[in-house]
Amino acid sequence: MKVSDIVIALGLKVCSGEQGLDKEIEGGYTSDLLSDVMGNADADQVWITLQTHKNIMAIASLKELAAVVLVKGYEPEADAAEQSNLEGIPILSSEEEAFELTGKLYKLISD
């Protein structure tokens, strides 16, 4: 499954990093604690969080994540969006809570 597939299936807004929409997704990780994501997320996963600052892109790049999805309608800060465009790692946005979105993403990926 590609990032573009979850954008369509989950009705996500693409905030930045459009050039990375063809990346393959291998799983997902939900956490708002940057050190937790840095220690436990795997490459090609989608990270679900409410964090919006530039440091999310440092973690996403370090861990080679497929995309970052912001919950509750949050959008990235300008410097995070700029870094997303430079890295080619999409930042997406959902109106849903992390719990709901995580369940839907898990169902999509595991089916």
C-alpha positions as CSV (number, residue, x, y, z in Angstrom):
1,M,0.0,0.0,0.0
2,K,1.2,3.5,-0.8
3,V,0.9,6.7,1.1
4,S,-1.5,8.0,-1.7
5,D,-3.7,5.0,-1.0
6,I,-4.2,5.9,2.6
7,V,-4.8,9.6,1.7
8,I,-7.8,8.5,-0.4
9,A,-9.1,5.7,1.9
10,L,-8.9,7.8,5.1
11,G,-9.8,11.1,3.6
12,L,-6.5,12.7,4.7
13,K,-5.4,16.2,3.7
14,V,-1.9,16.5,2.1
15,C,-0.2,19.4,3.9
16,S,3.3,19.0,2.4
17,G,5.8,16.6,0.9
18,E,3.6,15.6,-2.0
19,Q,6.6,14.1,-3.9
20,G,6.6,11.3,-1.3
21,L,3.0,10.1,-1.9
22,D,4.3,7.0,-3.9
23,K,6.2,5.7,-0.9
24,E,5.3,2.2,0.2
25,I,3.9,1.7,3.7
26,E,5.0,-1.3,5.9
27,G,3.1,-0.4,9.0
28,G,2.3,2.4,11.5
29,Y,3.3,3.8,14.8
30,T,1.3,6.1,17.1
31,S,3.0,8.2,19.7
32,D,3.4,11.8,20.7
33,L,6.7,11.3,22.5
34,L,9.6,12.0,20.1
35,S,12.1,9.8,21.9
36,D,9.6,6.9,21.8
37,V,9.2,7.2,18.1
38,M,13.0,7.5,17.6
39,G,13.5,4.3,19.7
40,N,10.7,2.2,18.4
41,A,9.3,3.2,15.0
42,D,10.5,1.3,11.9
43,A,11.4,2.5,8.4
44,D,8.5,2.8,6.0
45,Q,5.9,3.2,8.8
46,V,3.3,6.0,9.0
47,W,3.6,8.0,12.2
48,I,0.4,9.2,13.8
49,T,0.9,12.2,16.2
50,L,-0.4,15.6,17.3
51,Q,3.1,17.1,17.3
52,T,3.4,19.9,14.6
53,H,6.8,21.3,15.0
54,K,10.0,20.9,12.9
55,N,11.4,18.2,15.1
56,I,8.9,15.7,13.7
57,M,10.7,15.9,10.4
58,A,14.0,15.3,12.1
59,I,12.6,12.0,13.5
60,A,10.8,11.1,10.3
61,S,14.0,11.5,8.3
62,L,16.2,9.7,10.8
63,K,13.8,6.7,10.9
64,E,13.0,6.8,7.2
65,L,9.3,7.0,7.8
66,A,6.9,6.9,4.9
67,A,4.7,9.8,6.2
68,V,3.6,11.7,9.3
69,V,-0.2,12.0,10.0
70,L,-1.3,14.8,12.3
71,V,-4.6,14.2,14.1
72,K,-7.5,16.5,15.3
73,G,-7.2,18.7,12.3
74,Y,-3.7,19.9,13.2
75,E,-1.5,21.2,10.4
76,P,2.3,21.4,10.5
77,E,4.1,24.6,11.5
78,A,5.7,26.4,8.5
79,D,9.2,25.2,9.1
80,A,8.0,21.6,9.5
81,A,6.2,21.8,6.2
82,E,9.2,23.3,4.5
83,Q,11.4,20.4,5.8
84,S,8.8,17.9,4.7
85,N,9.0,19.3,1.1
86,L,12.8,19.2,1.2
87,E,12.8,15.6,2.5
88,G,10.0,14.3,0.4
89,I,8.2,12.9,3.4
90,P,4.5,13.8,3.4
91,I,2.8,15.4,6.3
92,L,-0.9,14.6,6.2
93,S,-3.7,15.8,8.4
94,S,-6.9,14.1,9.7
95,E,-9.8,15.5,11.6
96,E,-10.0,12.3,13.7
97,E,-8.5,11.5,17.1
98,A,-5.4,9.3,17.2
99,F,-7.3,6.3,18.6
100,E,-9.8,6.3,15.7
101,L,-7.3,6.9,13.0
102,T,-4.9,4.3,14.3
103,G,-7.6,1.6,14.2
104,K,-8.6,2.5,10.7
105,L,-5.0,2.6,9.5
106,Y,-4.3,-0.8,11.1
107,K,-7.4,-2.3,9.4
108,L,-6.3,-0.9,6.0
109,I,-2.7,-2.2,6.2
110,S,-3.6,-5.6,7.7
111,D,-6.4,-6.5,5.3
